[in-house]
Amino acid sequence: MKLVLVTDAWLPQVNGVVTTLVQLVRELGRTGHEVEVIHPGLFATRPCPGYPGIDLAVCPGRAMAAFLQAAKPDAIHLATEGPLGWAARSYCRQRQWAFTTGYHTRLPAILRSRFHVPQWLSWAVLRYFHRASCGVMVPTHGLLHTLHAKGFRRLRSWTHGVDAAAFAYRETLQVYPPLGALARPVSLYVGRVAAQKNIEAFLKLDVPGTKVVCGAGPLEQDLKDRYPTARWLGVLPRDELARVYAAADVLVMPSRTDTFGMVMLEAMACGTPVAAYPVAGPAEAVGTPPRGGVTHSDLQQAWYGALSVPRHEARSRALQFSWAYAVLMFLGHLVPAEAGARLPRGTVSVTNVTNLSSGASKI
């Protein structure tokens, strides 16, 4: 099958959406599917206002039409609602091509906090964007219910996976050499250092030990100045990040707006439990026994609770999120781009697949 994936979030950006999509493309390739990614690097771009490091395509309509026409796709998936997503949507509508979409980011909350855009307006625009989709893929059941209540239709549940080999299990706590021996417990935050991540809730925690921040963003220098006792690592390659997870006693997820939170699966895969608020992403990722951590409306209580979660139990929870299963779900939601066509053999409906909690699977 030839799939065209259109996304405004792609390398060299560093965030959970990029991590998810890169892994999805890799897994689809392993199962014999061809994926053409249309991303900002193929277009003239400008920096996204307020978000250094994220570039957006400028006037991509004509070039997008040329890419899609040349691709001759069997299926099309629009992963984001940025300039490329809108340009691809427009062309598909003109050609009467069917497509699916993804909902990865709580844009209404972000736009309200950063630019004071009324949430009702953001929801109206997003509803319009996804209205033409033959299936809106959503990462958690909680978010799916939220979108349904907001008037979204044709919603499809699509969970994510974790690379359990890259984020290997460590039964005992490790030492990350660049930081040396730290006062324990070591509390770790991984993610963008931006307002919507609510990182200050982590930095303000009155808990013993050492706080470590791995990531970068617009609030970085201000928070470094105000919280000098925290250790700041910046953005690390994924192999280094796995070593940092393995050296932490607990990963703290202070965000209330993340749709999923891939860093939680990565940390749990290494054996590091998670402390988070009981919102859609963490509630589904952490789960019930075997659990990967603790969620609580008081983040400090969640932190103390997470310390009691055995490392092997956190690992067991992470292994329930298999990329083999996630890819099958994704493929089962795709639709033929052209009316009357059928997707090439190899696309398997997830309803026909069971017992795929771990390991690879041929499609």
C-alpha positions as CSV (number, residue, x, y, z in Angstrom):
1,M,0.0,0.0,0.0
2,K,1.2,3.5,-0.8
3,L,0.3,5.9,2.0
4,V,0.8,9.7,2.0
5,L,1.3,11.1,5.4
6,V,0.9,14.9,5.6
7,T,2.3,16.5,8.8
8,D,3.4,20.0,10.0
9,A,5.3,18.2,12.8
10,W,8.4,16.4,11.7
11,L,12.2,16.2,12.2
12,P,14.2,18.1,13.3
13,Q,11.4,19.2,15.6
14,V,11.5,17.4,19.0
15,N,8.1,16.6,20.5
16,G,5.8,13.8,21.2
17,V,3.9,14.1,17.9
18,V,7.1,13.8,15.9
19,T,8.3,10.8,17.9
20,T,4.9,9.1,17.3
21,L,4.9,9.8,13.6
22,V,8.5,8.8,13.0
23,Q,8.0,5.5,14.8
24,L,4.7,4.9,12.9
25,V,6.5,5.4,9.5
26,R,9.3,3.1,10.6
27,E,6.9,0.4,11.7
28,L,4.8,0.7,8.5
29,G,8.0,0.3,6.4
30,R,8.9,-2.8,8.3
31,T,5.6,-4.4,7.4
32,G,6.0,-3.7,3.7
33,H,4.0,-0.5,3.2
34,E,5.3,2.5,1.4
35,V,5.0,5.8,3.1
36,E,5.6,9.2,1.6
37,V,5.9,11.9,4.2
38,I,5.0,15.5,3.2
39,H,6.6,17.7,5.8
40,P,7.7,21.4,6.3
41,G,11.2,20.6,5.2
42,L,9.9,20.3,1.6
43,F,8.5,23.9,1.6
44,A,9.5,27.5,2.2
45,T,9.0,28.1,6.0
46,R,8.8,30.7,8.7
47,P,9.2,30.2,12.5
48,C,6.0,29.6,14.3
49,P,5.2,32.7,16.4
50,G,6.1,32.0,20.1
51,Y,7.6,28.6,19.3
52,P,11.3,28.7,18.3
53,G,12.4,25.5,16.6
54,I,9.1,24.9,15.0
55,D,8.8,26.1,11.4
56,L,5.6,26.3,9.4
57,A,5.2,26.1,5.6
58,V,4.3,29.4,3.9
59,C,1.7,29.3,1.1
60,P,2.1,25.6,0.4
61,G,-1.0,25.1,-1.7
62,R,0.5,24.9,-5.2
63,A,3.5,22.7,-4.1
64,M,1.1,20.5,-2.0
65,A,-1.0,19.9,-5.1
66,A,2.0,18.8,-7.1
67,F,3.2,16.5,-4.4
68,L,-0.2,14.8,-4.0
69,Q,-0.8,14.5,-7.7
70,A,2.6,12.9,-8.2
71,A,2.3,10.5,-5.3
72,K,-0.7,8.5,-6.6
73,P,-1.5,7.4,-3.1
74,D,-3.8,4.5,-2.1
75,A,-4.6,6.3,1.2
76,I,-4.0,9.7,2.7
77,H,-3.6,10.7,6.4
78,L,-3.5,14.3,7.6
79,A,-1.7,14.2,10.9
80,T,-1.9,17.8,11.9
81,E,-4.1,20.9,11.4
82,G,-1.4,23.3,10.4
83,P,-0.7,24.9,7.0
84,L,0.2,21.6,5.4
85,G,-2.9,19.9,6.8
86,W,-5.1,22.6,5.5
87,A,-3.5,22.7,2.0
88,A,-3.8,18.9,1.7
89,R,-7.4,19.0,2.9
90,S,-8.2,21.6,0.3
91,Y,-6.7,19.6,-2.6
92,C,-8.3,16.4,-1.5
93,R,-11.7,18.1,-1.4
94,Q,-11.2,19.5,-4.9
95,R,-10.3,16.0,-6.2
96,Q,-13.0,14.3,-4.1
97,W,-10.3,12.2,-2.5
98,A,-11.1,10.6,0.9
99,F,-8.7,10.9,3.8
100,T,-8.3,10.4,7.5
101,T,-7.0,12.8,10.1
102,G,-5.3,12.7,13.5
103,Y,-6.0,14.8,16.6
104,H,-2.7,15.0,18.5
105,T,-2.6,18.4,20.3
106,R,-5.1,20.3,22.5
107,L,-4.8,23.4,20.4
108,P,-7.7,25.3,22.0
109,A,-6.0,25.3,25.5
110,I,-2.6,26.2,24.0
111,L,-4.0,29.1,21.9
112,R,-5.9,30.4,24.8
113,S,-2.9,30.4,27.2
114,R,-0.4,31.7,24.6
115,F,-2.5,34.1,22.5
116,H,-5.8,34.6,24.4
117,V,-7.8,33.0,21.5
118,P,-11.3,32.1,22.8
119,Q,-11.6,28.3,23.0
120,W,-15.0,28.3,21.3
121,L,-13.4,29.8,18.2
122,S,-10.6,27.2,18.2
123,W,-13.0,24.4,18.6
124,A,-15.2,25.7,15.8
125,V,-12.1,25.8,13.4
126,L,-11.0,22.3,14.4
127,R,-14.5,20.9,14.0
128,Y,-14.6,22.3,10.5
129,F,-11.2,20.9,9.6
130,H,-12.0,17.4,10.8
131,R,-15.6,17.4,9.5
132,A,-14.4,16.3,6.0
133,S,-12.4,13.4,7.5
134,C,-13.5,9.8,7.0
135,G,-12.0,9.0,10.4
136,V,-10.4,11.1,13.2
137,M,-7.8,9.1,15.0
138,V,-7.6,10.0,18.7
139,P,-5.0,8.7,21.2
140,T,-7.1,8.2,24.3
141,H,-10.7,7.2,25.2
142,G,-11.0,10.2,27.5
143,L,-10.1,12.6,24.7
144,L,-12.4,10.7,22.3
145,H,-15.3,11.4,24.7
146,T,-14.3,15.1,24.9
147,L,-14.2,15.5,21.2
148,H,-17.6,13.8,20.8
149,A,-19.1,16.2,23.3
150,K,-17.6,19.1,21.3
151,G,-19.5,17.9,18.1
152,F,-16.7,15.9,16.4
153,R,-17.9,12.8,14.5
154,R,-16.4,9.7,12.9
155,L,-13.9,9.4,15.8
156,R,-11.6,6.4,15.9
157,S,-9.5,5.2,18.9
158,W,-5.8,4.9,18.0
159,T,-3.4,4.1,20.8
160,H,0.4,4.6,20.5
161,G,3.3,2.3,21.2
162,V,6.8,2.4,22.8
163,D,10.1,1.0,21.5
164,A,10.7,-1.4,24.4
165,A,14.2,-2.3,23.0
166,A,15.4,1.3,22.7
167,F,14.1,2.1,26.2
168,A,15.4,-1.0,27.9
169,Y,14.4,-2.1,31.4
170,R,16.7,-1.4,34.3
171,E,15.8,-3.3,37.4
172,T,18.1,-1.2,39.6
173,L,18.6,2.6,39.4
174,Q,21.5,3.7,37.3
175,V,23.9,6.7,37.5
176,Y,23.9,9.0,34.5
177,P,27.6,10.0,34.3
178,P,27.2,13.6,33.0
179,L,25.3,14.4,36.2
180,G,27.3,12.2,38.5
181,A,25.9,11.1,41.9
182,L,22.7,13.0,42.8
183,A,20.8,13.3,46.0
184,R,17.9,10.9,45.7
185,P,15.1,10.6,44.9
186,V,15.8,11.9,41.4
187,S,12.6,13.5,40.0
188,L,12.7,13.9,36.2
189,Y,10.8,16.1,33.8
190,V,11.1,15.4,30.0
191,G,9.4,17.6,27.4
192,R,9.2,21.1,26.0
193,V,9.9,23.9,28.4
194,A,6.7,25.9,27.5
195,A,3.7,27.3,29.3
196,Q,1.3,24.7,28.2
197,K,3.4,22.0,29.8
198,N,2.8,23.4,33.3
199,I,6.4,22.7,34.2
200,E,6.4,25.0,37.2
201,A,4.1,22.7,39.0
202,F,7.0,20.2,38.8
203,L,9.7,22.7,39.8
204,K,7.6,23.9,42.8
205,L,7.1,20.5,44.3
206,D,8.2,20.4,47.9
207,V,9.9,17.0,47.8
208,P,13.3,15.7,48.8
209,G,16.1,14.8,46.4
210,T,17.1,16.4,43.0
211,K,15.0,17.7,40.2
212,V,16.2,17.2,36.6
213,V,14.8,18.8,33.5
214,C,15.4,17.4,30.0
215,G,14.1,19.6,27.2
216,A,14.2,23.2,25.9
217,G,11.7,25.9,25.1
218,P,10.8,29.6,25.4
219,L,10.6,29.5,29.3
220,E,13.9,27.8,29.8
221,Q,16.1,30.7,30.7
222,D,13.5,32.3,33.0
223,L,12.9,29.0,34.9
224,K,16.7,28.4,35.1
225,D,17.1,31.7,36.8
226,R,14.2,31.1,39.3
227,Y,15.0,27.5,40.0
228,P,18.8,27.3,40.2
229,T,18.9,24.1,42.2
230,A,17.3,22.1,39.4
231,R,19.7,20.3,36.9
232,W,19.1,21.2,33.2
233,L,20.1,18.9,30.5
234,G,18.6,20.4,27.4
235,V,17.5,18.2,24.5
236,L,19.2,14.8,24.3
237,P,19.4,12.1,21.6
238,R,17.0,9.2,22.3
239,D,19.7,6.8,23.3
240,E,21.0,9.3,25.9
241,L,17.4,10.0,27.1
242,A,17.0,6.3,27.8
243,R,20.0,6.5,30.2
244,V,18.5,9.5,31.9
245,Y,15.1,7.7,32.4
246,A,17.0,4.7,33.9
247,A,18.7,7.1,36.4
248,A,15.5,8.6,37.7
249,D,13.3,7.5,40.6
250,V,10.2,9.0,39.2
251,L,9.1,10.9,36.0
252,V,6.8,13.8,36.8
253,M,4.2,14.7,34.1
254,P,2.8,18.1,35.2
255,S,0.9,18.8,32.0
256,R,-2.9,19.0,32.0
257,T,-3.2,19.4,28.2
258,D,-1.1,16.6,26.6
259,T,-3.3,14.3,24.5
260,F,-1.1,11.3,25.4
261,G,2.4,11.9,26.6
262,M,4.9,9.5,24.9
263,V,7.6,10.3,27.6
264,M,5.5,8.4,30.1
265,L,5.7,5.2,28.1
266,E,9.4,5.6,27.5
267,A,10.1,6.1,31.2
268,M,7.9,3.2,32.2
269,A,9.6,1.0,29.7
270,C,12.9,1.7,31.5
271,G,11.2,0.9,34.8
272,T,10.7,4.5,36.0
273,P,7.2,5.1,37.4
274,V,5.2,8.2,36.6
275,A,3.5,10.9,38.8
276,A,0.8,12.9,37.0
277,Y,-2.5,14.6,37.2
278,P,-5.6,12.4,36.5
279,V,-6.2,13.9,33.1
280,A,-6.9,12.0,29.8
281,G,-3.4,11.1,28.6
282,P,-1.8,10.1,31.9
283,A,-4.9,8.3,33.2
284,E,-4.8,6.0,30.2
285,A,-1.1,5.5,30.0
286,V,-0.5,4.9,33.7
287,G,-3.7,2.7,34.0
288,T,-4.6,0.2,36.7
289,P,-2.6,-2.8,37.9
290,P,-0.2,-3.4,36.4
291,R,0.2,0.3,36.7
292,G,3.0,2.5,35.6
293,G,2.7,5.1,38.3
294,V,0.1,7.2,40.2
295,T,-2.2,10.0,39.2
296,H,-3.7,12.4,41.7
297,S,-5.2,15.9,41.7
298,D,-2.4,16.8,44.2
299,L,0.8,16.3,42.2
300,Q,2.8,15.9,45.4
301,Q,0.7,13.0,46.5
302,A,1.1,11.5,43.1
303,W,4.9,11.8,43.5
304,Y,5.0,10.0,46.8
305,G,2.6,7.3,45.5
306,A,4.7,6.8,42.4
307,L,7.8,6.1,44.5
308,S,6.1,2.9,45.9
309,V,5.4,1.5,42.4
310,P,7.9,-1.4,41.7
311,R,10.0,-0.8,38.6
312,H,9.0,-4.2,37.1
313,E,5.4,-3.2,37.3
314,A,6.0,0.1,35.4
315,R,7.8,-1.9,32.7
316,S,4.9,-4.4,32.5
317,R,2.5,-1.5,32.0
318,A,4.6,0.0,29.2
319,L,4.7,-3.4,27.4
320,Q,0.9,-3.2,27.0
321,F,1.5,-0.5,24.4
322,S,2.8,-2.4,21.5
323,W,3.7,-0.7,18.1
324,A,2.6,-3.9,16.4
325,Y,-0.9,-3.4,17.8
326,A,-0.9,0.4,17.2
327,V,0.0,-0.1,13.5
328,L,-2.8,-2.6,13.0
329,M,-5.2,-0.1,14.5
330,F,-3.9,2.7,12.3
331,L,-4.2,0.6,9.1
332,G,-7.7,-0.6,10.0
333,H,-8.9,3.1,10.1
334,L,-7.5,4.1,6.7
335,V,-9.8,4.5,3.7
336,P,-9.1,4.3,0.0
337,A,-8.3,7.8,-1.4
338,E,-10.3,7.3,-4.6
339,A,-14.0,6.4,-4.6
340,G,-14.7,2.8,-5.5
341,A,-11.1,1.8,-4.9
342,R,-9.9,-0.8,-2.4
343,L,-6.8,-0.7,-0.3
344,P,-4.2,-3.2,-1.5
345,R,-3.9,-6.5,0.3
346,G,-2.1,-6.2,3.6
347,T,-4.3,-3.9,5.4
348,V,-5.8,-5.8,8.3
349,S,-8.8,-4.8,10.4
350,V,-7.8,-4.5,14.1
351,T,-11.0,-6.3,14.9
352,N,-9.5,-9.4,13.5
353,V,-6.3,-9.3,15.5
354,T,-5.9,-10.5,19.1
355,N,-3.0,-11.1,21.5
356,L,-0.6,-8.5,20.1
357,S,0.6,-7.0,23.3
358,S,4.2,-7.5,22.4
359,G,6.5,-8.5,19.6
360,A,6.4,-7.8,15.8
361,S,3.7,-8.9,13.5
362,K,3.5,-9.3,9.7
363,I,0.6,-7.5,8.0
